[in-house]
Amino acid sequence: MTTPVLEAVALRKEFSGGRVAVDDVSLALPPGGSVGVVGESGSGKTTVARMLVGLETPTAGTVRIDGEPLFTGRAAPRGRAERVGRARRIQLVFQDPYASLDPRQTVGAGIDELLRLHEPDRDRRRDRAAELLDQVGLDARMAGSTPSALSGGQRQRVAVARALVSRPKVLVLDEAVSALDVSIQAQVLNLLSDLRAELGIGYLFVTHDLAVVQQVTDDLIVMHRGRVVERGTTDEVLTAPGHDYTRGLLAAVPREGWRPARRS
């Protein structure tokens, strides 16, 4: 049996005051797979994402990357070597591309700053930066631009390029296209599908948008009030939901044309 590239077992997150945001959540992402985590605001899905990448420490449970535990009864490792090691395996792409980029820094400088953590040679960094921009469909001349000079879709492509610097095996995408209009959203989703095919990278999509998971995920987890209420293949869950909450989510989606066709 193939070892999941990312696995969470019985995750629980309890904040001060006793509020339980996540309770007994487990998931497994196979190498090169794509899993969606859906639910309304407050369902706990973003807290799960933050625990998976080490930004939050679970109250209980285990996160494993390539079979190795990220948490061993304490916070995620905080030393530089440990952080770089984790970054080489898993990266997070945030919802707001503008907020995740330094407005004073050019695109090229931002990518180079990250590349210096992994590649000491300047010429190789320059070549790698050009390669990354090409991979996400951006002209190399955009390396000299600041985020304010880019469109929302271009900024999110830069965010994806930065996440790919370390050649991770997993991208966790937290509402990563929800801030974009529908046409640009489709372009970024197509880009992500192409990168998955090209690089063999695995995705965990955290979103409230069922059209997004229909297009780009293989399997689906539905969360409600911090717990998993349904799981299965994406097609199974969306065509024959077994839980009332999932049926409610589907009922709230506009019927005509909401489900984009999968790319072949």
Contacts in CASP RR format, 6 or more apart in sequence:
PFRMAT RR
TARGET T0000
AUTHOR 0000-0000-0000
METHOD contacts of the structure
MODEL  1
MTTPVLEAVALRKEFSGGRVAVDDVSLALPPGGSVGVVGESGSGKTTVAR
MLVGLETPTAGTVRIDGEPLFTGRAAPRGRAERVGRARRIQLVFQDPYAS
LDPRQTVGAGIDELLRLHEPDRDRRRDRAAELLDQVGLDARMAGSTPSAL
SGGQRQRVAVARALVSRPKVLVLDEAVSALDVSIQAQVLNLLSDLRAELG
IGYLFVTHDLAVVQQVTDDLIVMHRGRVVERGTTDEVLTAPGHDYTRGLL
AAVPREGWRPARRS
2 30 0 8 1.000
2 31 0 8 1.000
3 66 0 8 1.000
3 67 0 8 1.000
4 28 0 8 1.000
4 29 0 8 1.000
4 30 0 8 1.000
4 31 0 8 1.000
4 64 0 8 1.000
4 67 0 8 1.000
5 29 0 8 1.000
5 30 0 8 1.000
5 31 0 8 1.000
5 32 0 8 1.000
5 65 0 8 1.000
5 66 0 8 1.000
5 169 0 8 1.000
5 170 0 8 1.000
5 202 0 8 1.000
6 27 0 8 1.000
6 28 0 8 1.000
6 29 0 8 1.000
6 52 0 8 1.000
6 63 0 8 1.000
6 64 0 8 1.000
6 65 0 8 1.000
6 90 0 8 1.000
6 169 0 8 1.000
6 170 0 8 1.000
6 202 0 8 1.000
6 204 0 8 1.000
7 27 0 8 1.000
7 28 0 8 1.000
7 29 0 8 1.000
7 62 0 8 1.000
7 63 0 8 1.000
7 64 0 8 1.000
7 65 0 8 1.000
7 67 0 8 1.000
8 25 0 8 1.000
8 26 0 8 1.000
8 27 0 8 1.000
8 28 0 8 1.000
8 48 0 8 1.000
8 51 0 8 1.000
8 52 0 8 1.000
8 61 0 8 1.000
8 62 0 8 1.000
8 63 0 8 1.000
8 64 0 8 1.000
9 26 0 8 1.000
9 61 0 8 1.000
9 62 0 8 1.000
9 63 0 8 1.000
9 64 0 8 1.000
10 24 0 8 1.000
10 25 0 8 1.000
10 26 0 8 1.000
10 60 0 8 1.000
10 61 0 8 1.000
10 62 0 8 1.000
11 22 0 8 1.000
11 24 0 8 1.000
11 25 0 8 1.000
11 26 0 8 1.000
11 48 0 8 1.000
11 51 0 8 1.000
11 58 0 8 1.000
11 60 0 8 1.000
11 61 0 8 1.000
11 62 0 8 1.000
11 63 0 8 1.000
12 20 0 8 1.000
12 22 0 8 1.000
12 23 0 8 1.000
12 24 0 8 1.000
12 25 0 8 1.000
12 58 0 8 1.000
12 59 0 8 1.000
12 60 0 8 1.000
12 61 0 8 1.000
13 20 0 8 1.000
13 21 0 8 1.000
13 22 0 8 1.000
13 47 0 8 1.000
13 51 0 8 1.000
13 56 0 8 1.000
13 58 0 8 1.000
13 59 0 8 1.000
14 20 0 8 1.000
14 21 0 8 1.000
14 59 0 8 1.000
15 21 0 8 1.000
20 226 0 8 1.000
21 42 0 8 1.000
21 44 0 8 1.000
21 47 0 8 1.000
21 226 0 8 1.000
22 44 0 8 1.000
22 47 0 8 1.000
22 48 0 8 1.000
22 51 0 8 1.000
22 58 0 8 1.000
22 226 0 8 1.000
23 226 0 8 1.000
23 227 0 8 1.000
24 227 0 8 1.000
24 228 0 8 1.000
25 48 0 8 1.000
25 221 0 8 1.000
25 223 0 8 1.000
25 226 0 8 1.000
25 227 0 8 1.000
25 228 0 8 1.000
26 228 0 8 1.000
27 35 0 8 1.000
27 37 0 8 1.000
27 48 0 8 1.000
27 204 0 8 1.000
27 221 0 8 1.000
27 228 0 8 1.000
27 231 0 8 1.000
28 35 0 8 1.000
29 35 0 8 1.000
29 170 0 8 1.000
29 202 0 8 1.000
29 203 0 8 1.000
29 204 0 8 1.000
31 169 0 8 1.000
31 200 0 8 1.000
31 202 0 8 1.000
32 169 0 8 1.000
32 196 0 8 1.000
32 200 0 8 1.000
32 201 0 8 1.000
32 202 0 8 1.000
32 203 0 8 1.000
33 196 0 8 1.000
33 202 0 8 1.000
33 203 0 8 1.000
33 218 0 8 1.000
34 196 0 8 1.000
34 202 0 8 1.000
34 203 0 8 1.000
34 204 0 8 1.000
34 205 0 8 1.000
34 216 0 8 1.000
34 217 0 8 1.000
34 218 0 8 1.000
34 219 0 8 1.000
35 203 0 8 1.000
35 204 0 8 1.000
35 205 0 8 1.000
35 217 0 8 1.000
35 218 0 8 1.000
35 219 0 8 1.000
35 220 0 8 1.000
35 221 0 8 1.000
36 204 0 8 1.000
36 205 0 8 1.000
36 206 0 8 1.000
36 207 0 8 1.000
36 213 0 8 1.000
36 217 0 8 1.000
36 219 0 8 1.000
36 220 0 8 1.000
36 221 0 8 1.000
36 234 0 8 1.000
37 45 0 8 1.000
37 48 0 8 1.000
37 49 0 8 1.000
37 204 0 8 1.000
37 205 0 8 1.000
37 206 0 8 1.000
37 207 0 8 1.000
37 220 0 8 1.000
37 221 0 8 1.000
37 223 0 8 1.000
38 45 0 8 1.000
38 207 0 8 1.000
38 208 0 8 1.000
38 209 0 8 1.000
38 210 0 8 1.000
38 213 0 8 1.000
38 220 0 8 1.000
38 221 0 8 1.000
38 222 0 8 1.000
38 223 0 8 1.000
38 249 0 8 1.000
39 45 0 8 1.000
39 208 0 8 1.000
39 222 0 8 1.000
39 223 0 8 1.000
39 224 0 8 1.000
39 249 0 8 1.000
40 208 0 8 1.000
40 224 0 8 1.000
40 249 0 8 1.000
41 208 0 8 1.000
42 225 0 8 1.000
42 226 0 8 1.000
43 223 0 8 1.000
43 224 0 8 1.000
43 225 0 8 1.000
43 226 0 8 1.000
44 223 0 8 1.000
44 226 0 8 1.000
45 206 0 8 1.000
45 207 0 8 1.000
45 223 0 8 1.000
46 174 0 8 1.000
46 175 0 8 1.000
46 206 0 8 1.000
47 56 0 8 1.000
47 226 0 8 1.000
48 206 0 8 1.000
48 223 0 8 1.000
49 92 0 8 1.000
49 172 0 8 1.000
49 174 0 8 1.000
49 204 0 8 1.000
49 206 0 8 1.000
50 56 0 8 1.000
50 92 0 8 1.000
51 57 0 8 1.000
51 58 0 8 1.000
51 63 0 8 1.000
52 63 0 8 1.000
52 90 0 8 1.000
52 172 0 8 1.000
52 204 0 8 1.000
53 86 0 8 1.000
53 90 0 8 1.000
53 91 0 8 1.000
53 92 0 8 1.000
53 172 0 8 1.000
54 63 0 8 1.000
54 70 0 8 1.000
54 71 0 8 1.000
54 76 0 8 1.000
54 86 0 8 1.000
55 92 0 8 1.000
57 71 0 8 1.000
57 74 0 8 1.000
57 75 0 8 1.000
57 76 0 8 1.000
58 71 0 8 1.000
61 71 0 8 1.000
62 69 0 8 1.000
62 70 0 8 1.000
62 71 0 8 1.000
63 69 0 8 1.000
63 70 0 8 1.000
63 71 0 8 1.000
64 70 0 8 1.000
65 86 0 8 1.000
65 89 0 8 1.000
65 90 0 8 1.000
65 169 0 8 1.000
65 170 0 8 1.000
66 89 0 8 1.000
66 169 0 8 1.000
70 76 0 8 1.000
70 86 0 8 1.000
76 82 0 8 1.000
76 86 0 8 1.000
77 83 0 8 1.000
77 86 0 8 1.000
84 117 0 8 1.000
84 118 0 8 1.000
84 166 0 8 1.000
87 117 0 8 1.000
87 166 0 8 1.000
87 168 0 8 1.000
88 118 0 8 1.000
88 166 0 8 1.000
88 167 0 8 1.000
88 168 0 8 1.000
89 168 0 8 1.000
89 169 0 8 1.000
89 170 0 8 1.000
90 168 0 8 1.000
90 169 0 8 1.000
90 170 0 8 1.000
90 171 0 8 1.000
90 172 0 8 1.000
91 163 0 8 1.000
91 164 0 8 1.000
91 166 0 8 1.000
91 168 0 8 1.000
91 170 0 8 1.000
91 171 0 8 1.000
91 172 0 8 1.000
92 163 0 8 1.000
92 171 0 8 1.000
92 172 0 8 1.000
92 173 0 8 1.000
92 174 0 8 1.000
93 100 0 8 1.000
93 156 0 8 1.000
93 159 0 8 1.000
93 160 0 8 1.000
93 163 0 8 1.000
93 171 0 8 1.000
93 172 0 8 1.000
93 173 0 8 1.000
93 174 0 8 1.000
93 176 0 8 1.000
94 100 0 8 1.000
94 159 0 8 1.000
94 174 0 8 1.000
94 176 0 8 1.000
95 174 0 8 1.000
95 175 0 8 1.000
95 176 0 8 1.000
95 178 0 8 1.000
95 179 0 8 1.000
96 179 0 8 1.000
97 147 0 8 1.000
97 152 0 8 1.000
97 153 0 8 1.000
97 155 0 8 1.000
97 156 0 8 1.000
97 158 0 8 1.000
97 159 0 8 1.000
97 179 0 8 1.000
98 147 0 8 1.000
98 152 0 8 1.000
98 155 0 8 1.000
100 159 0 8 1.000
101 110 0 8 1.000
101 147 0 8 1.000
101 155 0 8 1.000
101 158 0 8 1.000
101 159 0 8 1.000
101 162 0 8 1.000
102 110 0 8 1.000
102 147 0 8 1.000
103 146 0 8 1.000
103 147 0 8 1.000
103 148 0 8 1.000
104 146 0 8 1.000
105 113 0 8 1.000
105 146 0 8 1.000
106 143 0 8 1.000
106 144 0 8 1.000
106 145 0 8 1.000
106 146 0 8 1.000
107 133 0 8 1.000
107 138 0 8 1.000
107 142 0 8 1.000
107 143 0 8 1.000
107 144 0 8 1.000
107 145 0 8 1.000
107 146 0 8 1.000
107 147 0 8 1.000
107 150 0 8 1.000
107 158 0 8 1.000
108 129 0 8 1.000
108 143 0 8 1.000
108 144 0 8 1.000
110 162 0 8 1.000
111 129 0 8 1.000
111 132 0 8 1.000
111 133 0 8 1.000
111 143 0 8 1.000
111 158 0 8 1.000
111 161 0 8 1.000
111 162 0 8 1.000
111 165 0 8 1.000
112 125 0 8 1.000
112 126 0 8 1.000
112 129 0 8 1.000
114 162 0 8 1.000
114 165 0 8 1.000
114 166 0 8 1.000
115 125 0 8 1.000
115 128 0 8 1.000
115 129 0 8 1.000
115 165 0 8 1.000
116 125 0 8 1.000
117 166 0 8 1.000
118 165 0 8 1.000
118 166 0 8 1.000
119 125 0 8 1.000
119 128 0 8 1.000
128 165 0 8 1.000
129 143 0 8 1.000
130 140 0 8 1.000
130 143 0 8 1.000
132 161 0 8 1.000
132 164 0 8 1.000
132 165 0 8 1.000
133 139 0 8 1.000
133 140 0 8 1.000
133 142 0 8 1.000
133 143 0 8 1.000
133 161 0 8 1.000
134 140 0 8 1.000
135 161 0 8 1.000
135 164 0 8 1.000
135 195 0 8 1.000
135 198 0 8 1.000
136 157 0 8 1.000
136 158 0 8 1.000
136 160 0 8 1.000
136 161 0 8 1.000
136 164 0 8 1.000
136 191 0 8 1.000
136 195 0 8 1.000
137 157 0 8 1.000
137 191 0 8 1.000
138 154 0 8 1.000
138 157 0 8 1.000
138 158 0 8 1.000
138 161 0 8 1.000
142 150 0 8 1.000
142 154 0 8 1.000
142 158 0 8 1.000
147 155 0 8 1.000
147 158 0 8 1.000
150 158 0 8 1.000
151 184 0 8 1.000
152 179 0 8 1.000
152 180 0 8 1.000
152 184 0 8 1.000
153 180 0 8 1.000
153 184 0 8 1.000
153 187 0 8 1.000
153 188 0 8 1.000
156 176 0 8 1.000
156 177 0 8 1.000
156 179 0 8 1.000
156 180 0 8 1.000
156 188 0 8 1.000
157 188 0 8 1.000
157 191 0 8 1.000
159 176 0 8 1.000
160 171 0 8 1.000
160 188 0 8 1.000
160 191 0 8 1.000
160 192 0 8 1.000
160 195 0 8 1.000
163 171 0 8 1.000
164 171 0 8 1.000
164 195 0 8 1.000
164 199 0 8 1.000
164 201 0 8 1.000
167 199 0 8 1.000
168 201 0 8 1.000
169 201 0 8 1.000
169 202 0 8 1.000
170 201 0 8 1.000
170 202 0 8 1.000
170 203 0 8 1.000
170 204 0 8 1.000
171 201 0 8 1.000
171 202 0 8 1.000
171 203 0 8 1.000
171 204 0 8 1.000
172 203 0 8 1.000
172 204 0 8 1.000
172 206 0 8 1.000
173 192 0 8 1.000
173 203 0 8 1.000
173 204 0 8 1.000
173 205 0 8 1.000
173 206 0 8 1.000
173 207 0 8 1.000
174 206 0 8 1.000
175 206 0 8 1.000
175 207 0 8 1.000
175 208 0 8 1.000
176 188 0 8 1.000
176 205 0 8 1.000
176 207 0 8 1.000
177 185 0 8 1.000
177 188 0 8 1.000
177 189 0 8 1.000
177 207 0 8 1.000
177 209 0 8 1.000
177 212 0 8 1.000
178 185 0 8 1.000
178 207 0 8 1.000
178 208 0 8 1.000
178 209 0 8 1.000
180 188 0 8 1.000
185 212 0 8 1.000
186 260 0 8 1.000
189 212 0 8 1.000
189 215 0 8 1.000
189 216 0 8 1.000
190 263 0 8 1.000
192 203 0 8 1.000
192 216 0 8 1.000
193 215 0 8 1.000
193 216 0 8 1.000
193 263 0 8 1.000
195 201 0 8 1.000
196 202 0 8 1.000
196 203 0 8 1.000
203 216 0 8 1.000
203 217 0 8 1.000
205 212 0 8 1.000
205 213 0 8 1.000
205 216 0 8 1.000
205 217 0 8 1.000
207 213 0 8 1.000
210 238 0 8 1.000
210 249 0 8 1.000
210 250 0 8 1.000
210 253 0 8 1.000
210 258 0 8 1.000
210 259 0 8 1.000
211 253 0 8 1.000
211 258 0 8 1.000
211 259 0 8 1.000
211 260 0 8 1.000
213 220 0 8 1.000
213 234 0 8 1.000
213 238 0 8 1.000
214 234 0 8 1.000
214 238 0 8 1.000
214 259 0 8 1.000
214 260 0 8 1.000
214 262 0 8 1.000
215 260 0 8 1.000
215 262 0 8 1.000
215 263 0 8 1.000
217 234 0 8 1.000
218 233 0 8 1.000
218 234 0 8 1.000
219 231 0 8 1.000
219 232 0 8 1.000
219 233 0 8 1.000
219 234 0 8 1.000
220 230 0 8 1.000
220 231 0 8 1.000
220 232 0 8 1.000
220 233 0 8 1.000
220 234 0 8 1.000
220 237 0 8 1.000
220 238 0 8 1.000
221 228 0 8 1.000
221 230 0 8 1.000
221 231 0 8 1.000
221 232 0 8 1.000
222 228 0 8 1.000
222 229 0 8 1.000
222 230 0 8 1.000
222 231 0 8 1.000
222 237 0 8 1.000
222 241 0 8 1.000
222 243 0 8 1.000
222 245 0 8 1.000
222 246 0 8 1.000
222 249 0 8 1.000
223 229 0 8 1.000
224 245 0 8 1.000
229 243 0 8 1.000
229 245 0 8 1.000
229 246 0 8 1.000
230 237 0 8 1.000
230 241 0 8 1.000
230 242 0 8 1.000
230 243 0 8 1.000
230 245 0 8 1.000
230 246 0 8 1.000
231 237 0 8 1.000
237 246 0 8 1.000
238 250 0 8 1.000
238 259 0 8 1.000
241 247 0 8 1.000
241 250 0 8 1.000
END
